[in-house]
Structures are given as structure tokens and as C-alpha cells.
Amino acid sequence: MFLKHLSLTNFRNFTRLDVDFPPQVVLLVGANAQGKTSILEAIYFLAAFTSFQTHADRQIVNFHEAKNNALTVTRLIADYQRGKSKHRIEARLILEPMGVVNGQRLRKEVLLDGVKKHMNEVIGHFNAVIFVPQMSQIIEGAPDDRRRYLNLALAQSTPAYARVLSEYSQALTQRNALLKLLGERVGNPDQLEVWDETLARLGSQIILWRIEAVQQIERLASRIHNELTRGAEVLRLSYEPAFDPLPRPTGQLGLKIPTVLDRSGLGLKEIQASFRERLRALRSEEIARGVTTIGPHRDEIRFLANDIDLGYYGSRGQIRTTLLALKLAEVNWMKERTGEWPVILLDEVMAELDLQRRADLLKYVGETEQVIFTTTDLKLFTPEFVADAVVWRVENGKVENEPYPF
């Protein structure tokens, strides 16, 4: 898979941008705050329909256009080739007037090959993997950051994942609302049955997908991590579901110990039945608390090197190495799942790596189909790598499709 053409209208600091991409390495070079990262953000948005920079879509709408016009349309269009087929994917963010007192609302539309589709039908048709230095939050941040990472990876590579996750979130909201009412002595607890059934059905499928994904990504990441550390460390990904379908041995304390748990033999019906049973067992407690306490919305993933939890005790070097291994594993995992190499987007990562890690990264990405780097300094790359790449200057929101002056 490779991106052939990108068109942006009113996106970030780009009023208009049209650029053709070759199916090879592209180096976007320029000073900070010129628009390099925004180009990567736009490409990734067309793969995941969310930004890696912000959770609020409104922030990617061109500020000046939004300020000066009651109606502003941001358009992102990618022409790309998937296998032997050519496609076009388009996202529209429409900021339009609503009500009185200058109110506005943001509406999102998605088109595939000119036909409007629901976002959940299109996600995964164009694939991209993004790597930026601040993604260390995947390891160091809150559980939300790790769940978001896993959700975005699965949504691109697993058909129906985005839809099932959306339906689960809606059911969870309804169940929590009912729990609060029941806590106020309003309604009948038997009303929870329908939501318990829905949550168990959808949640068990999400858990099963996550079990498979974490095991597959761990297999790839541990091999790459072993190479990056020259065999000094063993990386393990520990999936800790808030509802664990594995029965806990009698008398076992709930301590965090470095024990490898194999959930690969669990089936969907088995997980669903035990999930439903656990929800019923917790019913009185959850009514009192007014919230659903178990389920994929509270899952956790931990990253361990030689059984040391990197989120708590990892050095800066260990975290960078693990994140690099994780992202390179994600690329290979997506290739295994979809049969296509994703477009790889790397934002200023070379400056974060030592000489050996830079060489390792360039070796790995050289095996893929299309890679787009941003950098402020071409000296971070080897002369041979630069000579084989297409180098463009990005300045003041414009891309110069001419060789960068060395």
C-alpha cells in the first residue's frame, strides 16, 4: 500500500495543499512549526479518523478560517494504491452555525471512492502507523493511553472492531445511567438484564480480539527488542483485563507478579458466559457505586523488560527502545493481518535515538513499502540513505517538491 496524492483544505496551518508522493522514502525537512508534523497528522487521520495530536477534531480545523467564517469545511483527501486497486478516501470536517449566540457544531463525513460511508465501514481501508517521541505515554502514561493505542491498532487491522467498540461504549453509557437511577431507588434491578447481556456479548468479543492482538504483537516486538538490546533484555507485554476470563486459583492473592498467563485457549462463548455471570455477581456493588466496574473499558497493558515494569522503573533509554520495538512490531503485525504494508510515519524520531538505534531503524524501514520522515536536520541520516530518498522542504505551510539544497 502506498499514498499517491494528498490534498488538504483548511487543515491546521494549510489553507490548501496538494502534493504527489512517490512509493519510497520521503524526507520532509524544515524548521519547527512549519507544518511537517501536520502533514503526518493528516495522513494518519485518514487511516484512523482521529488525530494523534488531539482528542478534539475541532482543533485541526484551520483557525483563521473558523474565526472569520460561520461555515468552514476542512477536507482531507488521499489517493492511494492498495494491492492492484486504486482508491480515494476523503474526510470532511464541517464547522457550521447552530442555534443562537454564534453557536457552532462540528460534523464529520467520510467518503470512500466518492461514496459516503459510516466511519466504522471505512476505517482500516487505508493503513498507517505513526511514531512520534511523545508516544512514550503509551508506556509511561495512564491506562487510557494504552487502551487508545490498542484500539487504534485493532481498528485498522480487524474488521468490525471499531463498530463493536462503539456499540460497547453506547451500551456502557446506558448501563451506567441505569445503575445511577437504581442507586437512587428508581426502577427495577431486573432492568439490568438486557444491558448485562449486551455488555457481555460485545465486551467478550473485544476481550478476545485484544488477547489475540497482544500475543501477536508481543511475539514480534520481543524479537525486535531482543535485537535492539543485543540480547540483554527480554520484552513482555502483559494484558490485564478488568474482567479476567481466566479463573483465579483458590486462595491466590491479587498481587502483581511476573507470571505469564496464557489466555489463547479461551473461546468467545466461554468468555461471554463468565462475563455475564460476573456482572450479575457484582450487581449490588455496582448499583451502590453507580458505575460498571469491570469490562474492556478498564483494561490495562503493562510493558516489562526482564520482568521490570517499564512504566514505573524504565529508564529513558529503555522506554525509547521499547517504543521503537513496539511500533516496528505494529508495522509487521499490520502487514500480517491485512497483507499490505502500512504507510509508516516518523516524526523527528531520529533526534531521539542514538547512532546504533538510528541504524537499526533505517534497516527495518528499508524492508517496507513507503516511509515518510520529518526532520530538522538531514545530518541525522546517512548520506547513502538521503541519496536514495526524496527530500522536500516544508516552510510556512508549503511543500517544495524540489530537492533540498544541501
ABEGO torsion letter per residue (X at the ends): XBBABBBBBGBEABABBBBBBBBBBBBBBEBBGAGAAAAAAAAAAAAAGBBAABABAAAABBAAAAAABABBBBBBBBBBBBEABBBBBBBBBBBBBBEBGGBBBBBBBBBBGGBBBBAAAABGABBBBBBBAAAAAAAABBAAAAAAAAAAAAAAABBGAAAAAAAAAAAAAAAAAAAAAAAAGBEBAAAAAAAAAAAAAAAAAAAAAAAAAAAAAAAAAAAAAAAAAGGABBBBBBBBBABBABBBBBGBBBBBBBBBBBAAABBAAAAAAAAAAAAAAAAAAAAAAGBBABEAAABBBBBBBGGBBAAAABBAAAAAAAAAAAAAAAAAAAAAAAGBBBBBBBBGAAAABBAAAAAAAAAAAAABABBBBBBABAAABBAAAAAABBBBBBBGGBBBBBBBBX
